[in-house]
Amino acid sequence: MVLKILLIIAVIVIIYFVFFKKKPLKKSDRSDVNEMVECSACGTYTQVDEAILSGNKYYCSNECIGKV
């Protein structure tokens, strides 16, 4: 009888940790989600952290900055 109760409690705890316990996002998980911006010169979409900001406009490369 006691063994059945312990087994049921163990199953409930396992289900809780597998399905309901939320894991905090790691820094690497958040870096996968990145905003895309459009290049002001050619229209190519680039990630914000890779884009070049010049004159309050985003550019995909130094060549596109020279075009404007």
Secondary structure as UniProt FT lines:
FT   HELIX           2..15
FT   HELIX           16..20
FT   HELIX           27..31
FT   STRAND          36..38
FT   TURN            40..42
FT   STRAND          45..47
FT   TURN            48..50
FT   STRAND          52..54
FT   TURN            55..56
FT   STRAND          57..59
FT   HELIX           62..67
//
